Amino acid sequence: MKQKKQVVVAAKNLKKSFSTGGNEQTIINGLDLKVYRGDFTVIMGSSGAGKSTLMYALSGMDRPNGGQVLFCGEDITNYKDDKLAVFRRKHCGFVFQQIYLLERMTLLENAIAAGKLTEHNKQKLKEKASKLFAKVNISEVLQKKYSSQISGGEAQRAGIVRALMNEPAVVFADEPTGALNSNNSQAVLDVFSEVNREGQSIIMVTHDKKTALRANRIIYLKDGIIFGECCLDTYKGADKEREHKLNTFLEEMGW
Amino acid sequence: MKKQKGMLPFGIILGMAAMILNLALVLVFQVSSGYDKKFQELNGANINLILPKEQVTEKIREKLEQHKEIVQAEYVEGILTQATVKEFRGSDFTMNTVFYHMNETRSMNQLEVLQEREKAAQSIYLPLYVAEFGEYQTGESITYEIGNASYKYPIVGVVQEMQFGNFSTNMMGAYLSKEAYEKLLEANAGNRVYSIALKLKENQDSKQVQSELFKMFREENVSVLYGVCDSENKQGRTMVCNLLIAIFMGFVAIVVFVTLFLAKFRIQNCISQEMADMGVRKALGYTSNMIITSIIMPYMVVGAIASVNGILLSYLLLPTIAHLLGLQAGFFLHITFSLSALGITLAVLLGLVFVFTYFAARKIRKLQPIYAIRGNAECKKAALWQNLLLFFSLGILTVLVSFAGTLFYNVMVKPDNFMKALSDETASVVLRVKDADKIKEALERQKETVKVLKLSTEKVKIKSEEINALVCEDFQQLDNDICYQGRYPEKEDEIALGSAFAQEDGYQLGDVMELHLDGITQKYKIVGYIQSVNQKGELCAVTIEGMKRLYEDYQAANLYVYLQKGTDAGRWMEKQEKTYPEEIFNSFNQEELSEKTKEMYSSLIQEAILCILVVTILISLLILYVIIKSILVSRREEFGIYKALGYTNGQLIGKLAGELLPVSVVAIGLFSLAGTIYMRVIYQFIFSMAGAMKNFCQAPIVLLLGSGTGFLAVTYLISLWLALPLKKISAYQLIKE
């Protein structure tokens, strides 16, 4: 018998609007969503559909105007700032399109800056960072460099290491390959696929079909709600049938 | 919009600098001239003398009126008493007081009535100095104890006068109604005196004429009970005032320096942030000069508006400050608008703003548009400037804090340190006696007496200049060591010279110089230098034997009596006057005067310390505001990342404030430790401006480090407070922006 999947993040009647020049603009309009543990979920949609807004609301990076966000069953919607910060450090990892490594720190220091919030033993932290850097193929020499001294792909892989340092329940990635060239994009996506296969839940926002192919669940946003959803198998490599299924889905969505 | 916001702190800081600079300049320009103006208004005499009435004979009058330099002599009758004022600032205070009839006609030394109530019989007008320091109001009454009688007068007015000095001369005036004057005269007929006011021909050296008159009085056996010329009077009255202005100017220099440094940082920072805009403009075809002008102009316009506002604000504060300073000199200082102060303030501040903005902006010439748009090269420089600004500003502010701390220590905890530098020798009681040798031994035998010293001030001449000579039997026994280099004279042909002669006339130790008195000239070897604030270093010291070489029959006129601790100097003095009525001409309770002076300094210094601390905290607040604000703007993204990683507000606020801590600790620590050296220099400089070369003030390292630690704690708390806005911004907003 197939085991029932556990919900890791859920949104209930989620609403988010922004006030611009006195006009209220609704981005998320009463959205319901369940994200399951171990899934690689991709959020797609046209520009302005509210993909990033939804992701940051789910991760506690921003507050919704209405509805609830439940993380592992716990309502985080009304958490105070500091409680939300502690929640993020324990349960969330972030990977950004602009990478946002701390410029005044080396790659290793960047990883440790995140890790030291939950682990105070420096030796353990270093060992953990080394393992993760090895996993994303960043050498010890590279670990001692600053973000300004390395390529975008290397920086983004270091960003993934930083996101994984606290063993988060979910890694949130906002167009992580948006600023990378094709080769670097592949390398970064390979890392995501590998950690997902090891059980890491991922929620990723993207415009890119190739990136979306790595996911086992694609959510399409339109007019502030989930307009459609597509499920795939876990990614194991390039697959024509998988690509066809995704193309068909996106065509239906008006992509 | 963003630009205008950035200009606000710059405008506030520059406005503050303009306010303080203009304030200081107006005081420098107007205190001395204000005194002179009041002196002219009240037709002050060039020389004021007080002589026993019966000794002012027709012959003396003739001699005065026939003196070639005197154009006018005016005689006003008065009663000279040693009066104890009851409840003077809460305790009794004895001072030599000349009581006059208020309605006596005066063409010189006129009185300006400041406050007046309905006249009454048996009433009094007090001079401003006594009324202000004694905390007397019109409508209240004042009680004098003269001899064994007590006189209580309702105060019907306060007058401003330019005849007497301040408390240090121990001679004050008081002005009675006709009935009160006549009643006092009945009981003190033997103390009738003439106040003689002398007007000299224009540009005459009043000191020189006074010296000639003293010689004439000696020849005619006339006792001069009090004599002072206009220059000595002005010097005495404005001494504390000048000292305060000197402290104030030093303070101004520090504030203006910090403010400009801060302005430079502000400009540098704004330019760094606007570098991308500049690059875009360059790309569009603007010339470097056009861009530089567009950068400089807003700063110049805001600078001009802020400076003018600061200057206007200074005129709101000036009356209060001028009032406090004027009271030290015993007159109301009326501040008028000063075009020179305005011109200098605007020229200095706007000139510096122009130089700073130009040097900060001119680098745009060398910058290619694409690098300007990227703007990365500026980050490291901005951080360096930030650290330099913080280091030097906090360092200089530490000097202020250390100064306030040591001032507190030397004035409030160990007041003798301060008093020794500013006052002459202070015994418990000074007796003016007929025969010093005869009475000295008897006084020494008393159990209350610690020591009795023959110490007098006599007039002698160096070249043609008349100065005071301290004549003492044994200078080693003086409590207040005023010799700052070399030693005191021990032999009859030795002399110690005042600091003014050492500095201006170039007399060296070991040189032989001449003293003159009444046609006799003697040579003396210079063995040391001495100081005196009251006489601005224009004095000398010789032994009694040394004085006798100039005046064979010289006898010490004053005995300085030092009493055991706990002895009531006033009572002891009264007892001696009764025991030796024939031997003691006059006595003076120096202990009491010293206590009153200490009180006066204490209250002034307390206000000064409070003022320094408030301004220091305000400047720290401004500096830290500018720095933290610039960190929050330039590193917004970084703090956003930290928030995304899960750092709490508390952690980030602590981190931001903590980043400033190493530079703050080093700056405050180094400048606090260096205080052991520079505090000595600062005090030396301040006292030397008043004529004191020897510095008794201490700067214990524990005190300096304690003040520094306190200051560090305050700056850290301010930093934490200023970093609080981090709380209001969510991580998502930070990243989005």
Interface residues (C-beta under 8 A of the other chain):
Chain A: Y56 M61 D62 R63 D81 D82 A85 V86 F87 R88 R89 K90 C92 F94 F96 Y100 L101 L102 E103 R104 A113 A114 L117 R162 N166
Chain B: E637 E638 G640 I641 Y642 K643 A644 L645 G646 Y647 T648 N649 G650 Q651 K727 S730 A731 Y732 Q733 I735
